[in-house]
Amino acid sequence: MKKVLLITLAFLGINALQGQEQTLSATKIGERIDIHVGHNFFTSYQFRSDEKYPFFFPVNGPKSGGTVTSMRNAEYPHHSSLYFGCDKVNGGNYWQEGLDRGRIISIGACIKEAKGTKVIIEDECIWKRPDADAPIKDKRVITISSPSKDLYQIDFDIEMEMLMDVSILKTNHSLFSARIATDLTVKQGGVMINSELKQGEKNTFGVASPWIDCCGERKTGTEGIAIMQHPSNKWYPSPWFTRDYGFISPTPMYWPEDGKSTELRKGEIIKLRYRVVVHAGNTSEANIAKLFEEYKRQ
């Protein structure tokens, strides 16, 4: 009886451990910061001086260990995995290829905390192009955690300061975005679904929704990635620019109030918060709706 009890307690202990927060670590190597969850490599925050803007790549899933995002191709060379940028800002382009058209330059990425159950990265960036004054600078705090072995999270909190009057012409290239790995896309049999349970580009494009999840079958099982908008965000909930080939972005700049542009004044500060959830299982199994309810209270 005593032996059975000990075995049962050990089994319960293992189950409890599987549901616990995971231990994280971070290492700065040149112009990138690598993040591990336990012994598993999760993602790199890349802030290279020869790039258009900082981005995350790869963004590995907890089940497969393979990336749930993709990194550029010949047709869309401006899709860099998981990133933040904007086109048509005072005549500059801080999104598409061409460094001379505009860049978001990191001037201070550093690890603020890398112990226990979270990693915190802080960065400051200047939006700059040749022969023009910088229109925007931003400060970003990136908090990475793993609430369980099947769930990784990136909290991306950004504060944008307008250094002059800023006019952003109507554009589909704006703000926080993800290019989804090919095998998770709708075109390859995956699922793209929003909080209203609408699916695919046809039913999610231009629809305001707190979150969108993309998931699909892999050799190791189902896996996915969701982006959530925090209710404190300006323009919340933003309508989404979506593509069945694997692109999601909550982007108010494609639907400006006057149909032409978004106008921001010198000294104005825009605070935006996003949570990226990388998960095992499908949308329902990962409890994405419940996870958003928890996030919006934070």
Sequence and secondary structure as in RCSB ss.txt:
>XXXX:A:sequence
MKKVLLITLAFLGINALQGQEQTLSATKIGERIDIHVGHNFFTSYQFRSDEKYPFFFPVNGPKSGGTVTSMRNAE
YPHHSSLYFGCDKVNGGNYWQEGLDRGRIISIGACIKEAKGTKVIIEDECIWKRPDADAPIKDKRVITISSPSKD
LYQIDFDIEMEMLMDVSILKTNHSLFSARIATDLTVKQGGVMINSELKQGEKNTFGVASPWIDCCGERKTGTEGI
AIMQHPSNKWYPSPWFTRDYGFISPTPMYWPEDGKSTELRKGEIIKLRYRVVVHAGNTSEANIAKLFEEYKRQ
>XXXX:A:secstr
 HHHHHHHHHHHHHHHHHTS   EEEEEETTEEEEEETTEEEEEEE  TTSSS EEEEEB TTT SBSB B  SS
 TT BSEEEEEEEETTEEESSS GGG EEEES  EEEEEETTEEEEEEEEEEEETTEEEEEEEEEEEEEEEEETT
EEEEEEEEEEEESS EEEES S EEEEEEB GGGSGGGT EEEETT  BHHHHHBT B SEEEEEEEETTEEEEE
EEEE TTSTTSS BEEEETTTEEEE GGGS TTSSEEEE TT EEEEEEEEEEEES TTTTTHHHHHHHHHT 
